[in-house]
Amino acid sequence: MTENKNVQPDLSPNRDQFRSRIGFILACVGSTLGMGDIWLFPFRVGQFGGAAFLIPYFLFVAFIGYVGIVEETALGRGTRSGPLGAFAEALRQAKKNPVIGKVLGWIPVLGSFGIAVGYTVVVGWILRYTVGAITGALMTNEVGPYFGQIVGDMGSLPWHLIAMLITAFVLIAGVSKGIEVVNKVMVPMIFILFIIFGIRVFTVPGSLDGLKFLVTPDFKKLGDPNTWVFALGQAFFSLSLAGSGTVIYGSYLSDKEDVRKSAKQIAVLDTMGSVLATVLIISAAFAYGKDPAAGPPLLFLTMTEVLQAIPGGRIFSILFFVAVTFAGITSLINLFETPVDAVKATLKLPRWASVVAVCALAFVVGLPFENADNLGLLMDIVSIYIIPAGALLAAIMFFWFCNKQWAIDEINKGALEKKVGDGFYNYGRYVFVGVTALVFVINLYYVLVLKKGAIG
């Protein structure tokens, strides 16, 4: 086996690690089960014809997304670093200037930070909705004005701060005692709460029409290239392929674990979570005559109208928004871990100081984005330009700059089943990197030429 002998001093064997493979898997699933799955995914499914969108989405997860999870996890574990050290090591192996790699590594770090800034605001909205569900205010107020109070200037400032403090508290506790423990509790609870909520939804007449919509493909939509393009972008977005979060979590994974086996389980569980949330939201929308393609308001406006109408809505609103809160927090933890690790490695700060510095900066930077219009602009810029660039850079670093045998060895490390060779490596090098580049180019084309939203 080819050993990596050029690891930086700050990437020591004493680096905190996940205590178990299930802890790593649940942390990765928690990072993916965020707003992309619960907010954007149901909208995309409704927009592109239900089953017509799910078919290409499943294909892209299986044949493209899985490879991306393997690649980013192996890159992080092999270098014991986030993007800065990982990219530097890749260029070092290619006998290039590692400083350039470290500079390029800031692109996914900034992408993760930018999305984290925006998500913290949204998680603040969700926290307020959760408290409103518990107190009953969500059930008695008009839907539009209630949401409008939150998304206006500084309308959710206290909740924004609470979301940041919760995230900081978990991060200060560390990987094994904070991130792993929280995800082991919250991720199973997301599934349990959604299942309980789903049982209630399917007792409402008309809900099965939503299920039918999700299993009966509209062949006209299936033949629309846009359906396939957006399904591809959603696969990347849902699986958090951005050259940041999966890389950093991979850096905390034991060498004894099989990254391919873990990647399969992450892809399956994330897809199950996405589909479960979509089934519930779409079926509830059909049951009460709401538009399943209502867009971002589907979560905050449409679902609130449904919960107000459904018998026992207060109880089920609590279940629903607590589950969404857990999903938001587990995503935030992952998003912030990347810049926290980068600051810690660069400035040689203790973990707690890095967390405080990053979270404080994120809170201040996030203040102008308390306004929904400004928030949309931030999320668009980051998701359209920076996140796809980070995913592409990580793929290029691993499959084109890292030593080929080293990369294959890192993928096979800990594997008990049949190991991969040139076939898997070449598939990643040409197909996965090519598709990742295509996602980046199509995003730019849709925004700059067609003046439409990004595909992810």
LOVOTOR-53605 format. One record per residue (C-alpha): residue number from 1; residue in three letters; x negated, y negated, z. Coordinates in Angstrom, 2 decimals. Layout:
% residues N
<r NUM; ALA; <X; Y; Z>>
...
***
This chain:
% residues 456
<r 1; MET; <0.00; 0.00; 0.00>>
<r 2; THR; <-1.26; -3.47; -0.84>>
<r 3; GLU; <-1.56; -5.53; 2.31>>
<r 4; ASN; <-1.01; -9.24; 2.61>>
<r 5; LYS; <-4.22; -10.55; 4.13>>
<r 6; ASN; <-3.63; -14.24; 3.61>>
<r 7; VAL; <-0.80; -14.97; 6.01>>
<r 8; GLN; <-1.00; -18.32; 7.76>>
<r 9; PRO; <-1.87; -18.45; 11.49>>
<r 10; ASP; <1.57; -19.83; 12.42>>
<r 11; LEU; <3.17; -16.66; 10.98>>
<r 12; SER; <1.98; -14.51; 13.90>>
<r 13; PRO; <3.14; -11.04; 14.94>>
<r 14; ASN; <4.68; -12.73; 18.01>>
<r 15; ARG; <7.30; -14.34; 15.77>>
<r 16; ASP; <10.76; -13.71; 17.20>>
<r 17; GLN; <12.63; -10.85; 15.54>>
<r 18; PHE; <16.08; -9.33; 15.35>>
<r 19; ARG; <16.31; -6.51; 17.87>>
<r 20; SER; <18.34; -4.26; 15.57>>
<r 21; ARG; <19.27; -3.79; 11.94>>
<r 22; ILE; <22.96; -4.31; 12.75>>
<r 23; GLY; <22.02; -7.64; 14.35>>
<r 24; PHE; <20.26; -8.69; 11.14>>
<r 25; ILE; <23.15; -7.52; 8.96>>
<r 26; LEU; <25.80; -9.28; 11.05>>
<r 27; ALA; <23.71; -12.46; 11.13>>
<r 28; CYS; <23.43; -12.41; 7.33>>
<r 29; VAL; <27.15; -11.68; 6.96>>
<r 30; GLY; <27.87; -14.50; 9.40>>
<r 31; SER; <25.79; -16.84; 7.28>>
<r 32; THR; <27.78; -15.94; 4.16>>
<r 33; LEU; <31.24; -15.88; 5.75>>
<r 34; GLY; <31.51; -19.64; 5.79>>
<r 35; MET; <33.36; -22.27; 3.88>>
<r 36; GLY; <32.28; -20.76; 0.58>>
<r 37; ASP; <34.25; -17.61; 1.37>>
<r 38; ILE; <37.18; -19.02; 3.33>>
<r 39; TRP; <37.60; -22.43; 1.73>>
<r 40; LEU; <36.32; -22.16; -1.84>>
<r 41; PHE; <36.78; -18.47; -2.67>>
<r 42; PRO; <40.61; -18.33; -2.28>>
<r 43; PHE; <40.88; -21.46; -4.40>>
<r 44; ARG; <38.76; -19.95; -7.18>>
<r 45; VAL; <40.79; -16.74; -7.09>>
<r 46; GLY; <44.01; -18.71; -7.34>>
<r 47; GLN; <42.60; -20.98; -10.05>>
<r 48; PHE; <41.41; -18.16; -12.30>>
<r 49; GLY; <44.24; -15.69; -12.15>>
<r 50; GLY; <43.71; -13.49; -9.09>>
<r 51; ALA; <42.45; -10.09; -10.24>>
<r 52; ALA; <41.06; -11.69; -13.40>>
<r 53; PHE; <38.54; -13.52; -11.21>>
<r 54; LEU; <37.89; -10.65; -8.79>>
<r 55; ILE; <36.82; -8.20; -11.52>>
<r 56; PRO; <33.82; -10.22; -12.78>>
<r 57; TYR; <33.05; -11.35; -9.24>>
<r 58; PHE; <32.68; -7.76; -8.02>>
<r 59; LEU; <30.48; -6.94; -11.01>>
<r 60; PHE; <28.18; -9.90; -10.38>>
<r 61; VAL; <27.87; -9.09; -6.67>>
<r 62; ALA; <26.97; -5.46; -7.44>>
<r 63; PHE; <24.53; -6.02; -10.30>>
<r 64; ILE; <23.12; -9.49; -9.60>>
<r 65; GLY; <23.82; -10.60; -6.04>>
<r 66; TYR; <22.51; -7.40; -4.44>>
<r 67; VAL; <19.13; -7.86; -6.14>>
<r 68; GLY; <18.99; -11.44; -4.88>>
<r 69; ILE; <19.54; -10.36; -1.28>>
<r 70; VAL; <16.78; -7.76; -1.59>>
<r 71; GLU; <14.39; -10.26; -3.16>>
<r 72; GLU; <14.92; -13.07; -0.62>>
<r 73; THR; <14.84; -10.70; 2.36>>
<r 74; ALA; <11.64; -9.01; 1.17>>
<r 75; LEU; <10.00; -12.37; 0.43>>
<r 76; GLY; <10.75; -13.62; 3.94>>
<r 77; ARG; <9.73; -10.42; 5.69>>
<r 78; GLY; <6.56; -9.94; 3.65>>
<r 79; THR; <5.29; -13.43; 4.44>>
<r 80; ARG; <6.84; -13.72; 7.91>>
<r 81; SER; <7.89; -17.21; 6.97>>
<r 82; GLY; <10.63; -19.44; 5.68>>
<r 83; PRO; <10.37; -21.06; 2.22>>
<r 84; LEU; <7.29; -23.18; 3.02>>
<r 85; GLY; <5.00; -20.34; 3.97>>
<r 86; ALA; <6.62; -17.86; 1.58>>
<r 87; PHE; <6.15; -20.03; -1.50>>
<r 88; ALA; <2.60; -20.93; -0.42>>
<r 89; GLU; <1.75; -17.23; -0.06>>
<r 90; ALA; <3.23; -16.46; -3.48>>
<r 91; LEU; <0.96; -19.03; -5.16>>
<r 92; ARG; <-2.00; -17.85; -3.10>>
<r 93; GLN; <-1.50; -14.31; -4.42>>
<r 94; ALA; <-1.34; -15.74; -7.94>>
<r 95; LYS; <-4.61; -17.59; -7.25>>
<r 96; LYS; <-2.83; -20.94; -7.54>>
<r 97; ASN; <-2.88; -23.87; -5.13>>
<r 98; PRO; <-0.76; -22.83; -2.11>>
<r 99; VAL; <-0.16; -26.47; -1.22>>
<r 100; ILE; <2.04; -26.74; -4.31>>
<r 101; GLY; <4.04; -23.78; -3.03>>
<r 102; LYS; <4.52; -25.44; 0.33>>
<r 103; VAL; <5.70; -28.64; -1.37>>
<r 104; LEU; <8.14; -26.69; -3.55>>
<r 105; GLY; <9.32; -24.86; -0.43>>
<r 106; TRP; <10.81; -28.11; 0.83>>
<r 107; ILE; <13.42; -27.97; -1.96>>
<r 108; PRO; <15.41; -25.07; -0.45>>
<r 109; VAL; <14.73; -26.45; 3.04>>
<r 110; LEU; <16.31; -29.77; 2.07>>
<r 111; GLY; <19.13; -27.93; 0.32>>
<r 112; SER; <19.89; -26.00; 3.50>>
<r 113; PHE; <19.69; -29.18; 5.57>>
<r 114; GLY; <21.99; -31.08; 3.19>>
<r 115; ILE; <24.66; -28.39; 3.19>>
<r 116; ALA; <24.32; -28.12; 6.98>>
<r 117; VAL; <24.97; -31.85; 7.36>>
<r 118; GLY; <28.18; -31.54; 5.35>>
<r 119; TYR; <29.32; -28.27; 6.93>>
<r 120; THR; <28.93; -29.72; 10.41>>
<r 121; VAL; <31.52; -32.37; 9.53>>
<r 122; VAL; <33.88; -29.70; 8.15>>
<r 123; VAL; <33.39; -27.47; 11.19>>
<r 124; GLY; <34.32; -30.51; 13.26>>
<r 125; TRP; <37.61; -30.67; 11.33>>
<r 126; ILE; <38.17; -26.98; 12.00>>
<r 127; LEU; <37.47; -27.40; 15.72>>
<r 128; ARG; <40.07; -30.16; 15.90>>
<r 129; TYR; <42.57; -27.96; 14.06>>
<r 130; THR; <41.81; -25.11; 16.46>>
<r 131; VAL; <42.41; -27.31; 19.50>>
<r 132; GLY; <45.55; -28.66; 17.81>>
<r 133; ALA; <46.76; -25.09; 17.35>>
<r 134; ILE; <46.13; -24.31; 21.03>>
<r 135; THR; <47.88; -27.46; 22.30>>
<r 136; GLY; <50.70; -27.18; 19.78>>
<r 137; ALA; <49.96; -30.54; 18.12>>
<r 138; LEU; <49.29; -28.78; 14.83>>
<r 139; MET; <52.82; -27.37; 14.86>>
<r 140; THR; <54.62; -30.65; 15.54>>
<r 141; ASN; <52.78; -33.21; 13.39>>
<r 142; GLU; <53.31; -33.86; 9.69>>
<r 143; VAL; <50.64; -32.03; 7.74>>
<r 144; GLY; <49.41; -34.87; 5.49>>
<r 145; PRO; <49.05; -37.61; 8.13>>
<r 146; TYR; <47.47; -35.16; 10.60>>
<r 147; PHE; <44.77; -34.24; 8.10>>
<r 148; GLY; <44.41; -37.87; 7.02>>
<r 149; GLN; <43.56; -38.95; 10.58>>
<r 150; ILE; <40.72; -36.47; 10.64>>
<r 151; VAL; <39.10; -37.09; 7.26>>
<r 152; GLY; <39.17; -40.88; 7.48>>
<r 153; ASP; <36.17; -42.90; 8.63>>
<r 154; MET; <34.90; -41.47; 11.95>>
<r 155; GLY; <38.19; -39.61; 12.38>>
<r 156; SER; <36.54; -36.49; 13.75>>
<r 157; LEU; <33.39; -37.91; 15.33>>
<r 158; PRO; <33.77; -36.19; 18.74>>
<r 159; TRP; <34.44; -32.83; 17.03>>
<r 160; HIS; <31.50; -33.38; 14.70>>
<r 161; LEU; <29.31; -33.87; 17.78>>
<r 162; ILE; <30.71; -30.77; 19.51>>
<r 163; ALA; <30.02; -28.65; 16.41>>
<r 164; MET; <26.43; -29.89; 16.40>>
<r 165; LEU; <25.92; -29.24; 20.12>>
<r 166; ILE; <27.26; -25.67; 19.87>>
<r 167; THR; <24.91; -24.97; 16.98>>
<r 168; ALA; <21.92; -26.51; 18.77>>
<r 169; PHE; <22.62; -24.49; 21.92>>
<r 170; VAL; <22.58; -21.21; 19.98>>
<r 171; LEU; <19.44; -22.13; 18.04>>
<r 172; ILE; <17.50; -23.12; 21.17>>
<r 173; ALA; <18.23; -19.65; 22.60>>
<r 174; GLY; <16.21; -18.17; 19.74>>
<r 175; VAL; <16.67; -15.40; 17.20>>
<r 176; SER; <17.24; -12.29; 19.32>>
<r 177; LYS; <18.89; -14.00; 22.31>>
<r 178; GLY; <20.85; -16.63; 20.41>>
<r 179; ILE; <21.47; -16.02; 16.72>>
<r 180; GLU; <21.74; -12.23; 16.98>>
<r 181; VAL; <23.94; -12.21; 20.09>>
<r 182; VAL; <26.38; -14.81; 18.77>>
<r 183; ASN; <26.75; -13.09; 15.40>>
<r 184; LYS; <27.28; -9.69; 17.05>>
<r 185; VAL; <30.29; -11.17; 18.84>>
<r 186; MET; <31.68; -13.64; 16.31>>
<r 187; VAL; <31.42; -11.69; 13.05>>
<r 188; PRO; <33.45; -8.65; 14.22>>
<r 189; MET; <35.95; -11.07; 15.79>>
<r 190; ILE; <36.42; -12.81; 12.43>>
<r 191; PHE; <37.49; -9.52; 10.87>>
<r 192; ILE; <39.66; -8.52; 13.84>>
<r 193; LEU; <41.49; -11.86; 14.02>>
<r 194; PHE; <42.07; -11.94; 10.27>>
<r 195; ILE; <43.46; -8.40; 10.33>>
<r 196; ILE; <45.88; -9.27; 13.16>>
<r 197; PHE; <46.94; -12.40; 11.27>>
<r 198; GLY; <47.31; -10.35; 8.10>>
<r 199; ILE; <49.67; -7.87; 9.74>>
<r 200; ARG; <51.98; -10.79; 10.54>>
<r 201; VAL; <51.69; -12.31; 7.07>>
<r 202; PHE; <52.82; -9.10; 5.37>>
<r 203; THR; <56.03; -9.02; 7.40>>
<r 204; VAL; <57.13; -12.21; 5.60>>
<r 205; PRO; <59.29; -11.65; 2.48>>
<r 206; GLY; <57.45; -12.62; -0.69>>
<r 207; SER; <53.96; -12.00; 0.68>>
<r 208; LEU; <53.58; -8.86; -1.46>>
<r 209; ASP; <53.88; -11.09; -4.54>>
<r 210; GLY; <50.54; -12.56; -3.51>>
<r 211; LEU; <49.03; -9.10; -3.22>>
<r 212; LYS; <50.40; -8.23; -6.66>>
<r 213; PHE; <48.77; -11.39; -8.03>>
<r 214; LEU; <45.45; -10.18; -6.62>>
<r 215; VAL; <45.58; -6.68; -8.12>>
<r 216; THR; <47.19; -7.39; -11.50>>
<r 217; PRO; <44.70; -8.96; -13.93>>
<r 218; ASP; <45.82; -11.76; -16.21>>
<r 219; PHE; <44.01; -10.67; -19.38>>
<r 220; LYS; <44.24; -14.17; -20.84>>
<r 221; LYS; <42.28; -15.48; -17.85>>
<r 222; LEU; <39.95; -12.48; -17.99>>
<r 223; GLY; <39.10; -13.40; -21.56>>
<r 224; ASP; <38.34; -17.01; -20.60>>
<r 225; PRO; <34.54; -17.57; -20.41>>
<r 226; ASN; <35.12; -20.05; -17.57>>
<r 227; THR; <36.43; -17.22; -15.39>>
<r 228; TRP; <33.16; -15.33; -15.78>>
<r 229; VAL; <31.02; -18.43; -15.38>>
<r 230; PHE; <32.71; -19.48; -12.13>>
<r 231; ALA; <32.71; -15.89; -10.82>>
<r 232; LEU; <28.94; -15.81; -11.35>>
<r 233; GLY; <28.47; -19.09; -9.50>>
<r 234; GLN; <30.73; -17.93; -6.68>>
<r 235; ALA; <28.74; -14.70; -6.30>>
<r 236; PHE; <25.57; -16.73; -5.69>>
<r 237; PHE; <27.36; -19.17; -3.38>>
<r 238; SER; <29.18; -16.51; -1.34>>
<r 239; LEU; <26.04; -14.44; -0.78>>
<r 240; SER; <24.03; -17.53; 0.26>>
<r 241; LEU; <21.39; -17.06; -2.43>>
<r 242; ALA; <19.56; -20.35; -2.12>>
<r 243; GLY; <15.94; -19.49; -1.33>>
<r 244; SER; <16.48; -20.50; 2.30>>
<r 245; GLY; <18.82; -18.73; 4.74>>
<r 246; THR; <18.24; -15.16; 3.59>>
<r 247; VAL; <14.50; -15.77; 3.34>>
<r 248; ILE; <14.36; -17.09; 6.91>>
<r 249; TYR; <16.47; -14.26; 8.33>>
<r 250; GLY; <14.34; -11.77; 6.40>>
<r 251; SER; <11.26; -13.19; 8.12>>
<r 252; TYR; <12.71; -12.02; 11.46>>
<r 253; LEU; <13.43; -8.47; 10.23>>
<r 254; SER; <11.36; -5.53; 11.49>>
<r 255; ASP; <9.09; -3.72; 9.02>>
<r 256; LYS; <10.87; -0.50; 10.00>>
<r 257; GLU; <14.13; -1.55; 8.34>>
<r 258; ASP; <15.16; -0.76; 4.76>>
<r 259; VAL; <15.94; -4.04; 2.99>>
<r 260; ARG; <17.84; -2.34; 0.15>>
<r 261; LYS; <20.14; -0.50; 2.52>>
<r 262; SER; <20.68; -3.68; 4.50>>
<r 263; ALA; <21.35; -5.65; 1.29>>
<r 264; LYS; <24.06; -3.19; 0.24>>
<r 265; GLN; <25.77; -3.47; 3.60>>
<r 266; ILE; <25.54; -7.26; 3.59>>
<r 267; ALA; <27.02; -7.47; 0.09>>
<r 268; VAL; <29.85; -5.06; 0.96>>
<r 269; LEU; <30.76; -6.72; 4.26>>
<r 270; ASP; <30.60; -10.22; 2.82>>
<r 271; THR; <32.81; -9.18; -0.10>>
<r 272; MET; <35.25; -7.53; 2.29>>
<r 273; GLY; <35.39; -10.72; 4.34>>
<r 274; SER; <35.92; -12.90; 1.26>>
<r 275; VAL; <38.66; -10.66; -0.09>>
<r 276; LEU; <40.35; -10.33; 3.31>>
<r 277; ALA; <40.51; -14.10; 3.77>>
<r 278; THR; <41.75; -14.50; 0.19>>
<r 279; VAL; <44.44; -11.83; 0.56>>
<r 280; LEU; <45.77; -13.54; 3.68>>
<r 281; ILE; <45.72; -17.08; 2.33>>
<r 282; ILE; <47.07; -16.24; -1.13>>
<r 283; SER; <49.78; -13.93; 0.22>>
<r 284; ALA; <50.86; -16.53; 2.78>>
<r 285; ALA; <50.98; -19.16; 0.03>>
<r 286; PHE; <53.18; -16.94; -2.16>>
<r 287; ALA; <55.48; -16.10; 0.75>>
<r 288; TYR; <56.27; -19.76; 1.31>>
<r 289; GLY; <56.22; -20.94; -2.29>>
<r 290; LYS; <52.90; -22.76; -2.11>>
<r 291; ASP; <50.42; -23.17; -4.95>>
<r 292; PRO; <47.55; -20.63; -4.58>>
<r 293; ALA; <45.40; -22.88; -6.78>>
<r 294; ALA; <45.87; -25.95; -4.58>>
<r 295; GLY; <42.11; -26.44; -4.26>>
<r 296; PRO; <40.27; -27.50; -1.09>>
<r 297; PRO; <43.55; -28.58; 0.62>>
<r 298; LEU; <44.58; -24.90; 0.54>>
<r 299; LEU; <42.93; -24.28; 3.91>>
<r 300; PHE; <43.90; -27.43; 5.82>>
<r 301; LEU; <47.18; -28.49; 4.21>>
<r 302; THR; <48.80; -25.45; 2.61>>
<r 303; MET; <47.94; -23.03; 5.40>>
<r 304; THR; <49.13; -25.50; 8.04>>
<r 305; GLU; <52.48; -25.80; 6.25>>
<r 306; VAL; <52.70; -22.00; 6.20>>
<r 307; LEU; <51.83; -21.72; 9.89>>
<r 308; GLN; <54.43; -24.33; 10.79>>
<r 309; ALA; <57.07; -22.35; 8.89>>
<r 310; ILE; <56.21; -18.83; 10.00>>
<r 311; PRO; <57.96; -17.52; 13.17>>
<r 312; GLY; <55.46; -17.46; 16.02>>
<r 313; GLY; <53.29; -19.82; 14.03>>
<r 314; ARG; <51.56; -21.34; 17.05>>
<r 315; ILE; <50.08; -18.02; 18.13>>
<r 316; PHE; <49.01; -17.12; 14.63>>
<r 317; SER; <47.61; -20.59; 13.97>>
<r 318; ILE; <45.31; -20.04; 16.97>>
<r 319; LEU; <44.18; -16.66; 15.62>>
<r 320; PHE; <43.58; -18.08; 12.14>>
<r 321; PHE; <41.66; -21.21; 13.09>>
<r 322; VAL; <39.58; -19.50; 15.79>>
<r 323; ALA; <38.47; -17.01; 13.12>>
<r 324; VAL; <37.65; -19.86; 10.73>>
<r 325; THR; <35.77; -21.66; 13.53>>
<r 326; PHE; <33.64; -18.58; 14.15>>
<r 327; ALA; <32.91; -18.33; 10.43>>
<r 328; GLY; <31.87; -21.98; 10.30>>
<r 329; ILE; <29.58; -21.75; 13.32>>
<r 330; THR; <27.79; -18.59; 12.14>>
<r 331; SER; <27.15; -20.32; 8.80>>
<r 332; LEU; <25.85; -23.47; 10.50>>
<r 333; ILE; <23.42; -21.46; 12.61>>
<r 334; ASN; <21.87; -20.00; 9.46>>
<r 335; LEU; <21.81; -23.30; 7.57>>
<r 336; PHE; <20.03; -25.11; 10.40>>
<r 337; GLU; <17.57; -22.30; 11.14>>
<r 338; THR; <15.70; -22.94; 7.88>>
<r 339; PRO; <14.85; -26.63; 8.55>>
<r 340; VAL; <14.25; -25.89; 12.24>>
<r 341; ASP; <11.65; -23.27; 11.33>>
<r 342; ALA; <10.08; -25.61; 8.75>>
<r 343; VAL; <9.72; -28.44; 11.28>>
<r 344; LYS; <8.41; -26.03; 13.91>>
<r 345; ALA; <5.76; -24.64; 11.54>>
<r 346; THR; <4.77; -28.02; 10.09>>
<r 347; LEU; <4.61; -30.13; 13.26>>
<r 348; LYS; <3.63; -27.27; 15.61>>
<r 349; LEU; <6.49; -28.16; 17.95>>
<r 350; PRO; <8.10; -25.79; 20.44>>
<r 351; ARG; <11.37; -24.31; 19.23>>
<r 352; TRP; <13.59; -26.39; 21.47>>
<r 353; ALA; <11.99; -29.65; 20.29>>
<r 354; SER; <12.37; -28.64; 16.63>>
<r 355; VAL; <16.05; -27.85; 17.17>>
<r 356; VAL; <16.69; -31.14; 18.93>>
<r 357; ALA; <14.86; -33.13; 16.24>>
<r 358; VAL; <16.63; -31.45; 13.31>>
<r 359; CYS; <20.10; -31.49; 14.87>>
<r 360; ALA; <19.79; -35.10; 16.02>>
<r 361; LEU; <18.67; -36.18; 12.56>>
<r 362; ALA; <21.47; -34.18; 10.94>>
<r 363; PHE; <24.08; -35.78; 13.18>>
<r 364; VAL; <22.88; -39.31; 12.36>>
<r 365; VAL; <22.61; -38.55; 8.63>>
<r 366; GLY; <26.08; -37.02; 8.74>>
<r 367; LEU; <27.83; -40.11; 10.13>>
<r 368; PRO; <28.50; -41.74; 6.71>>
<r 369; PHE; <29.95; -38.42; 5.54>>
<r 370; GLU; <32.74; -38.48; 8.12>>
<r 371; ASN; <34.63; -39.99; 5.18>>
<r 372; ALA; <35.96; -37.19; 2.96>>
<r 373; ASP; <35.03; -38.95; -0.29>>
<r 374; ASN; <31.42; -39.41; 0.78>>
<r 375; LEU; <31.32; -35.85; 2.05>>
<r 376; GLY; <32.47; -34.51; -1.31>>
<r 377; LEU; <29.69; -36.46; -3.04>>
<r 378; LEU; <27.04; -35.04; -0.70>>
<r 379; MET; <28.24; -31.45; -1.10>>
<r 380; ASP; <28.39; -31.82; -4.88>>
<r 381; ILE; <24.84; -33.16; -5.15>>
<r 382; VAL; <23.38; -30.45; -2.93>>
<r 383; SER; <25.39; -27.52; -4.32>>
<r 384; ILE; <24.95; -28.54; -7.97>>
<r 385; TYR; <21.27; -29.42; -8.02>>
<r 386; ILE; <19.33; -28.39; -4.91>>
<r 387; ILE; <20.83; -25.03; -3.90>>
<r 388; PRO; <20.57; -23.41; -7.38>>
<r 389; ALA; <17.04; -24.80; -7.72>>
<r 390; GLY; <16.09; -23.18; -4.40>>
<r 391; ALA; <17.48; -19.80; -5.50>>
<r 392; LEU; <15.60; -20.02; -8.79>>
<r 393; LEU; <12.33; -21.02; -7.15>>
<r 394; ALA; <12.51; -18.13; -4.65>>
<r 395; ALA; <13.20; -15.64; -7.45>>
<r 396; ILE; <10.31; -16.95; -9.55>>
<r 397; MET; <7.95; -16.90; -6.58>>
<r 398; PHE; <8.73; -13.29; -5.71>>
<r 399; PHE; <9.00; -11.74; -9.17>>
<r 400; TRP; <6.51; -13.89; -11.10>>
<r 401; PHE; <3.86; -15.20; -8.67>>
<r 402; CYS; <3.62; -12.59; -5.94>>
<r 403; ASN; <1.41; -9.62; -6.70>>
<r 404; LYS; <3.56; -6.98; -8.41>>
<r 405; GLN; <2.47; -4.08; -6.21>>
<r 406; TRP; <2.82; -6.21; -3.09>>
<r 407; ALA; <6.39; -7.11; -4.08>>
<r 408; ILE; <7.31; -3.47; -4.76>>
<r 409; ASP; <5.72; -2.39; -1.47>>
<r 410; GLU; <7.67; -5.04; 0.44>>
<r 411; ILE; <10.94; -3.84; -1.11>>
<r 412; ASN; <10.12; -0.23; -0.24>>
<r 413; LYS; <8.84; -0.91; 3.27>>
<r 414; GLY; <10.98; 1.00; 5.76>>
<r 415; ALA; <12.92; 2.82; 3.03>>
<r 416; LEU; <13.93; 6.40; 3.82>>
<r 417; GLU; <15.71; 7.06; 0.54>>
<r 418; LYS; <14.27; 7.06; -2.97>>
<r 419; LYS; <11.88; 4.17; -3.42>>
<r 420; VAL; <11.96; 1.70; -6.29>>
<r 421; GLY; <9.28; 1.17; -8.87>>
<r 422; ASP; <8.70; -0.73; -12.09>>
<r 423; GLY; <12.34; -0.40; -13.20>>
<r 424; PHE; <13.79; -2.34; -10.27>>
<r 425; TYR; <10.95; -4.86; -10.36>>
<r 426; ASN; <11.38; -5.55; -14.08>>
<r 427; TYR; <15.16; -5.82; -13.66>>
<r 428; GLY; <14.59; -8.45; -10.99>>
<r 429; ARG; <11.88; -10.21; -12.96>>
<r 430; TYR; <13.80; -10.57; -16.20>>
<r 431; VAL; <17.52; -10.05; -15.52>>
<r 432; PHE; <17.90; -11.57; -12.06>>
<r 433; VAL; <15.51; -14.47; -12.67>>
<r 434; GLY; <17.14; -15.05; -16.05>>
<r 435; VAL; <20.65; -15.10; -14.60>>
<r 436; THR; <19.53; -17.38; -11.76>>
<r 437; ALA; <18.10; -19.80; -14.31>>
<r 438; LEU; <21.37; -19.55; -16.24>>
<r 439; VAL; <23.37; -20.52; -13.13>>
<r 440; PHE; <21.17; -23.58; -12.69>>
<r 441; VAL; <21.47; -24.62; -16.35>>
<r 442; ILE; <25.24; -24.01; -16.52>>
<r 443; ASN; <25.74; -26.08; -13.37>>
<r 444; LEU; <23.94; -28.99; -14.99>>
<r 445; TYR; <25.90; -28.51; -18.23>>
<r 446; TYR; <29.26; -28.50; -16.47>>
<r 447; VAL; <28.47; -31.60; -14.48>>
<r 448; LEU; <26.44; -33.72; -16.88>>
<r 449; VAL; <28.09; -32.77; -20.18>>
<r 450; LEU; <31.59; -31.48; -19.40>>
<r 451; LYS; <32.02; -33.71; -16.32>>
<r 452; LYS; <33.47; -30.82; -14.33>>
<r 453; GLY; <32.69; -29.34; -10.94>>
<r 454; ALA; <29.81; -26.96; -10.33>>
<r 455; ILE; <30.34; -23.24; -10.79>>
<r 456; GLY; <29.37; -22.32; -7.25>>
***
